[in-house]
């Protein structure tokens, strides 16, 4: 069986209530991500955390060295779980993520995190382009309302659009329950 890893993208303090850039449904998404983290830990499989920091103090959120840029306590890494620092949407761009996955012979990625329409989508697409089999857990991801051309796009619509696009050609898209019920987390 191919080895898989859980990729936990940008579940950081600024995305939570009282943070600089709160997301819709972030608490429930983080709770589901925590369940998946525990399942991967229990099975002895790799968990990789991604943490975004902008390079400028004038960034709207995730400013360098800020508490808002730290991983949220619901999904804190263990000492044996790498945390990849990134400065771009795509978690593979100018990071050691691919090297970490190669070091552990990972072929399948399970992706959770924030924001669905940016870093989750960018990373899932890049992973598929690099040849990984990708699964995105939609209810362990969060986004926010957007605006385009003067129109408000509700977070639920953003989420549905992103997940349907990923499911079309880049990833399997499942709920936490579907993933766990299918016993897709197997001992390493």
C-alpha contacts under 8 A as a table, 3 or more apart, distances in Angstrom:
res1	aa1	res2	aa2	distance
2	X	106	X	7.24
2	X	107	X	5.91
2	X	108	X	6.76
3	X	45	X	7.99
3	X	105	X	6.66
3	X	106	X	4.91
3	X	107	X	5.65
3	X	108	X	6.21
3	X	188	X	7.19
4	X	45	X	7.03
4	X	46	X	7.14
4	X	106	X	5.30
4	X	107	X	5.91
4	X	108	X	4.34
4	X	109	X	5.47
4	X	110	X	7.23
5	X	40	X	7.91
5	X	45	X	6.32
5	X	46	X	4.76
5	X	47	X	5.66
5	X	48	X	7.17
5	X	101	X	7.81
5	X	106	X	6.47
5	X	108	X	6.46
5	X	109	X	5.13
5	X	110	X	6.17
6	X	36	X	7.95
6	X	37	X	7.23
6	X	40	X	7.14
6	X	45	X	7.99
6	X	46	X	6.37
6	X	47	X	4.77
6	X	48	X	6.16
6	X	109	X	5.95
6	X	110	X	4.74
6	X	111	X	6.03
6	X	112	X	7.67
7	X	47	X	6.17
7	X	48	X	5.02
7	X	49	X	5.98
7	X	50	X	7.22
7	X	109	X	6.72
7	X	110	X	6.00
7	X	111	X	4.89
7	X	112	X	6.32
8	X	11	X	7.08
8	X	33	X	7.51
8	X	47	X	7.46
8	X	48	X	6.19
8	X	49	X	4.73
8	X	50	X	5.90
8	X	111	X	6.30
8	X	112	X	5.18
8	X	113	X	5.49
9	X	49	X	6.16
9	X	50	X	4.71
9	X	51	X	6.65
9	X	91	X	7.95
9	X	111	X	7.44
9	X	112	X	6.12
9	X	113	X	4.44
9	X	114	X	5.93
9	X	119	X	7.17
9	X	120	X	6.71
10	X	49	X	7.68
10	X	50	X	5.58
10	X	51	X	4.96
10	X	52	X	5.94
10	X	71	X	7.20
10	X	113	X	5.90
10	X	114	X	5.44
10	X	115	X	7.58
10	X	119	X	7.85
11	X	15	X	7.18
11	X	30	X	7.05
11	X	51	X	7.57
11	X	71	X	5.90
11	X	72	X	5.95
11	X	75	X	7.18
11	X	113	X	5.64
11	X	114	X	5.94
12	X	15	X	5.92
12	X	16	X	7.49
12	X	51	X	7.26
12	X	68	X	6.54
12	X	69	X	5.83
12	X	70	X	5.45
12	X	71	X	4.27
12	X	72	X	4.70
13	X	16	X	5.53
13	X	19	X	6.12
13	X	67	X	6.97
13	X	68	X	4.55
13	X	69	X	6.21
13	X	70	X	6.02
13	X	71	X	6.20
13	X	72	X	5.00
14	X	17	X	7.85
14	X	18	X	7.54
14	X	19	X	3.92
14	X	20	X	4.98
14	X	21	X	5.49
14	X	22	X	6.42
14	X	61	X	6.39
14	X	62	X	6.62
14	X	68	X	4.33
14	X	69	X	6.38
15	X	19	X	5.72
15	X	20	X	6.87
15	X	21	X	5.04
15	X	22	X	4.16
15	X	23	X	5.47
15	X	26	X	7.13
15	X	68	X	7.94
16	X	19	X	5.28
16	X	21	X	7.34
16	X	22	X	4.83
16	X	23	X	6.49
16	X	26	X	6.37
16	X	27	X	7.21
17	X	22	X	5.44
17	X	23	X	7.85
18	X	22	X	7.17
19	X	22	X	5.77
19	X	68	X	6.49
20	X	60	X	7.13
20	X	61	X	5.58
20	X	68	X	7.37
21	X	60	X	7.72
21	X	61	X	6.34
22	X	26	X	7.69
22	X	144	X	7.76
23	X	26	X	5.48
23	X	115	X	7.94
23	X	142	X	6.31
23	X	143	X	5.38
23	X	144	X	4.93
24	X	142	X	6.37
24	X	143	X	5.91
24	X	144	X	5.17
24	X	145	X	7.65
24	X	155	X	6.60
25	X	28	X	5.63
25	X	29	X	6.23
25	X	142	X	5.96
25	X	143	X	7.63
26	X	29	X	5.05
26	X	30	X	5.99
26	X	141	X	7.48
26	X	142	X	5.33
26	X	143	X	7.66
27	X	30	X	5.18
27	X	31	X	6.20
28	X	31	X	5.02
28	X	32	X	6.30
28	X	139	X	7.69
28	X	140	X	7.34
29	X	32	X	5.18
29	X	33	X	6.16
29	X	113	X	7.51
29	X	139	X	5.59
29	X	140	X	3.97
29	X	141	X	5.27
29	X	142	X	6.05
30	X	33	X	4.87
30	X	34	X	6.05
30	X	74	X	6.62
30	X	75	X	7.13
30	X	113	X	7.51
30	X	140	X	6.14
30	X	141	X	7.58
31	X	34	X	5.06
31	X	35	X	6.41
31	X	74	X	7.04
31	X	140	X	7.48
32	X	35	X	5.07
32	X	36	X	6.38
32	X	139	X	6.88
32	X	140	X	5.04
32	X	176	X	6.42
33	X	36	X	5.10
33	X	37	X	6.10
33	X	75	X	7.25
33	X	112	X	6.37
33	X	113	X	7.31
33	X	140	X	5.08
33	X	141	X	7.93
34	X	37	X	4.96
34	X	38	X	6.19
34	X	74	X	6.33
34	X	75	X	5.61
35	X	38	X	5.20
35	X	39	X	6.28
36	X	39	X	4.98
36	X	40	X	6.19
36	X	176	X	7.38
36	X	180	X	7.94
37	X	40	X	5.21
37	X	41	X	6.10
37	X	47	X	6.89
37	X	75	X	7.58
38	X	41	X	4.98
38	X	42	X	5.97
39	X	42	X	5.09
39	X	43	X	6.27
39	X	185	X	6.79
40	X	43	X	5.18
40	X	44	X	6.16
40	X	45	X	5.11
40	X	46	X	6.85
40	X	47	X	6.86
40	X	185	X	6.35
41	X	44	X	5.05
41	X	45	X	5.96
41	X	46	X	7.40
41	X	47	X	7.38
42	X	45	X	7.75
42	X	187	X	7.97
43	X	185	X	6.76
43	X	186	X	5.89
43	X	187	X	4.28
43	X	188	X	6.29
44	X	187	X	5.93
44	X	188	X	5.50
45	X	186	X	7.97
45	X	187	X	6.80
45	X	188	X	5.44
46	X	81	X	7.40
46	X	104	X	7.99
47	X	81	X	5.91
47	X	82	X	7.53
48	X	81	X	5.90
48	X	82	X	5.37
48	X	83	X	6.18
48	X	84	X	7.42
49	X	77	X	6.87
49	X	81	X	7.24
49	X	82	X	6.20
49	X	83	X	4.62
49	X	84	X	6.16
50	X	83	X	5.54
50	X	84	X	4.76
50	X	85	X	6.09
50	X	86	X	7.12
50	X	91	X	7.09
51	X	69	X	7.38
51	X	70	X	7.28
51	X	71	X	6.80
51	X	83	X	6.68
51	X	84	X	6.03
51	X	85	X	4.99
51	X	86	X	6.20
52	X	62	X	6.65
52	X	69	X	6.85
52	X	85	X	5.87
52	X	86	X	4.95
52	X	87	X	5.77
52	X	88	X	7.53
53	X	62	X	4.98
53	X	63	X	5.91
53	X	64	X	5.68
53	X	69	X	6.15
53	X	85	X	7.11
53	X	86	X	6.41
53	X	87	X	5.58
54	X	57	X	7.70
54	X	59	X	6.37
54	X	61	X	7.83
54	X	62	X	5.94
54	X	63	X	5.60
54	X	64	X	6.24
54	X	87	X	5.48
54	X	88	X	7.97
55	X	59	X	7.83
55	X	63	X	7.16
55	X	64	X	6.32
55	X	87	X	6.88
56	X	59	X	5.63
56	X	63	X	6.47
56	X	64	X	6.83
57	X	63	X	5.25
57	X	64	X	6.32
58	X	63	X	7.27
59	X	62	X	7.04
59	X	63	X	5.82
60	X	63	X	7.43
61	X	68	X	7.14
61	X	69	X	7.44
62	X	66	X	6.80
62	X	68	X	5.73
62	X	69	X	4.22
63	X	66	X	5.64
63	X	68	X	7.44
63	X	69	X	6.33
64	X	69	X	7.07
65	X	69	X	6.87
66	X	69	X	5.38
66	X	70	X	7.08
67	X	70	X	5.31
71	X	75	X	6.85
71	X	76	X	5.98
72	X	75	X	5.81
72	X	76	X	6.25
73	X	76	X	5.05
77	X	80	X	7.89
77	X	81	X	5.77
77	X	82	X	7.49
77	X	83	X	7.35
78	X	81	X	5.31
79	X	82	X	7.63
84	X	95	X	6.90
84	X	96	X	6.89
84	X	97	X	6.54
85	X	95	X	7.04
86	X	89	X	7.97
86	X	91	X	6.22
86	X	93	X	7.63
86	X	94	X	7.43
86	X	95	X	6.24
88	X	91	X	6.85
88	X	93	X	6.68
89	X	93	X	7.99
89	X	118	X	6.20
89	X	119	X	4.68
89	X	122	X	6.12
89	X	123	X	7.35
90	X	93	X	5.51
90	X	119	X	5.86
90	X	122	X	4.94
90	X	123	X	4.76
90	X	126	X	6.98
91	X	95	X	6.95
91	X	97	X	7.06
91	X	119	X	7.08
91	X	122	X	7.65
91	X	123	X	5.44
92	X	95	X	5.57
92	X	96	X	7.22
92	X	97	X	5.65
92	X	98	X	6.37
92	X	123	X	6.91
92	X	126	X	7.31
92	X	127	X	7.94
95	X	98	X	7.67
96	X	99	X	5.26
96	X	100	X	6.23
97	X	100	X	5.19
97	X	101	X	6.31
98	X	101	X	5.10
98	X	102	X	6.05
99	X	102	X	5.02
99	X	103	X	5.99
100	X	103	X	5.08
100	X	104	X	6.55
101	X	104	X	5.30
101	X	105	X	6.17
101	X	106	X	5.16
101	X	107	X	7.97
102	X	105	X	4.88
102	X	106	X	6.05
103	X	106	X	7.83
106	X	109	X	7.58
107	X	131	X	7.90
107	X	132	X	5.31
107	X	133	X	6.43
108	X	132	X	5.39
108	X	133	X	4.61
108	X	134	X	5.87
108	X	135	X	7.84
109	X	127	X	7.90
109	X	132	X	6.60
109	X	133	X	6.18
109	X	134	X	4.89
109	X	135	X	6.20
110	X	134	X	5.98
110	X	135	X	4.74
110	X	136	X	5.75
110	X	137	X	7.20
111	X	120	X	7.17
111	X	124	X	7.09
111	X	134	X	7.31
111	X	135	X	6.15
111	X	136	X	4.75
111	X	137	X	6.33
112	X	120	X	6.98
112	X	136	X	6.24
112	X	137	X	5.76
112	X	138	X	7.42
112	X	140	X	5.37
112	X	141	X	5.41
113	X	116	X	7.04
113	X	120	X	6.32
113	X	140	X	6.20
113	X	141	X	4.56
113	X	142	X	6.60
114	X	118	X	7.66
114	X	119	X	6.47
114	X	120	X	6.03
114	X	141	X	5.56
114	X	142	X	5.26
114	X	143	X	6.43
115	X	118	X	5.35
115	X	119	X	5.66
115	X	120	X	5.95
115	X	141	X	6.89
115	X	142	X	5.55
115	X	143	X	4.81
115	X	144	X	7.79
116	X	119	X	6.49
116	X	120	X	4.85
116	X	121	X	5.87
116	X	141	X	5.80
116	X	142	X	5.61
116	X	143	X	5.24
116	X	159	X	6.54
116	X	162	X	6.89
117	X	120	X	6.56
117	X	121	X	5.59
117	X	122	X	7.88
117	X	143	X	6.63
117	X	158	X	6.97
117	X	159	X	7.12
117	X	162	X	5.92
118	X	121	X	5.47
118	X	122	X	5.82
119	X	122	X	4.99
119	X	123	X	5.80
120	X	123	X	5.33
120	X	124	X	6.02
120	X	141	X	7.73
121	X	124	X	5.15
121	X	125	X	6.10
121	X	162	X	7.06
121	X	166	X	7.30
122	X	125	X	5.38
122	X	126	X	6.15
123	X	126	X	5.07
123	X	127	X	5.96
124	X	127	X	5.10
124	X	128	X	6.25
124	X	134	X	6.64
124	X	136	X	7.53
124	X	166	X	7.80
124	X	170	X	7.08
124	X	171	X	7.22
125	X	128	X	5.21
125	X	129	X	6.20
125	X	166	X	7.57
125	X	170	X	5.97
126	X	129	X	4.99
126	X	130	X	6.17
127	X	130	X	5.02
127	X	131	X	6.47
127	X	132	X	5.49
127	X	133	X	7.74
127	X	134	X	7.00
128	X	131	X	5.10
128	X	132	X	5.11
128	X	133	X	6.27
128	X	134	X	6.29
128	X	170	X	5.89
128	X	171	X	7.38
129	X	132	X	7.44
133	X	171	X	7.15
134	X	170	X	7.08
134	X	171	X	4.82
134	X	172	X	6.39
135	X	171	X	5.14
135	X	172	X	4.57
135	X	173	X	5.71
135	X	174	X	7.24
136	X	171	X	6.44
136	X	172	X	6.21
136	X	173	X	4.85
136	X	174	X	6.41
137	X	140	X	5.50
137	X	141	X	6.87
137	X	173	X	5.84
137	X	174	X	5.04
137	X	175	X	5.23
137	X	176	X	5.96
137	X	179	X	7.68
138	X	141	X	5.42
138	X	163	X	6.84
138	X	173	X	6.33
138	X	174	X	6.08
138	X	175	X	5.61
138	X	176	X	7.63
139	X	142	X	7.54
139	X	175	X	5.59
139	X	176	X	6.45
140	X	175	X	7.69
140	X	176	X	6.94
142	X	159	X	7.56
143	X	155	X	5.97
143	X	158	X	7.32
143	X	159	X	6.63
144	X	154	X	7.23
144	X	155	X	4.57
144	X	158	X	7.54
145	X	152	X	6.98
145	X	153	X	5.63
145	X	154	X	4.58
145	X	155	X	4.27
145	X	156	X	7.96
145	X	158	X	7.23
146	X	152	X	5.90
146	X	153	X	5.06
146	X	154	X	6.58
146	X	155	X	7.02
146	X	158	X	7.57
147	X	150	X	6.27
147	X	151	X	5.40
147	X	152	X	4.47
147	X	153	X	5.63
148	X	151	X	5.24
148	X	152	X	6.59
148	X	153	X	7.27
153	X	157	X	6.42
153	X	158	X	6.61
154	X	157	X	5.31
154	X	158	X	6.34
155	X	158	X	4.90
155	X	159	X	6.00
156	X	159	X	5.09
156	X	160	X	6.14
157	X	160	X	5.07
157	X	161	X	6.00
158	X	161	X	5.20
158	X	162	X	6.15
159	X	162	X	5.28
159	X	163	X	6.07
160	X	163	X	5.26
160	X	164	X	5.92
161	X	164	X	5.28
161	X	165	X	6.14
162	X	165	X	5.21
162	X	166	X	6.21
163	X	166	X	5.09
163	X	167	X	6.01
163	X	173	X	6.76
164	X	167	X	5.04
164	X	168	X	6.16
165	X	168	X	5.19
165	X	169	X	7.16
165	X	170	X	7.86
166	X	169	X	5.94
166	X	170	X	4.94
166	X	171	X	5.51
166	X	172	X	7.66
166	X	173	X	7.39
167	X	170	X	5.98
167	X	171	X	5.15
167	X	172	X	5.53
167	X	173	X	5.65
168	X	171	X	7.49
174	X	178	X	5.95
174	X	179	X	6.15
175	X	178	X	5.13
175	X	179	X	6.17
176	X	179	X	5.21
176	X	180	X	6.12
177	X	180	X	5.24
177	X	181	X	5.77
178	X	181	X	5.20
178	X	182	X	6.10
179	X	182	X	5.37
179	X	183	X	6.77
179	X	184	X	6.05
180	X	183	X	5.21
180	X	184	X	6.25
180	X	185	X	6.97
181	X	184	X	7.70
183	X	186	X	6.70
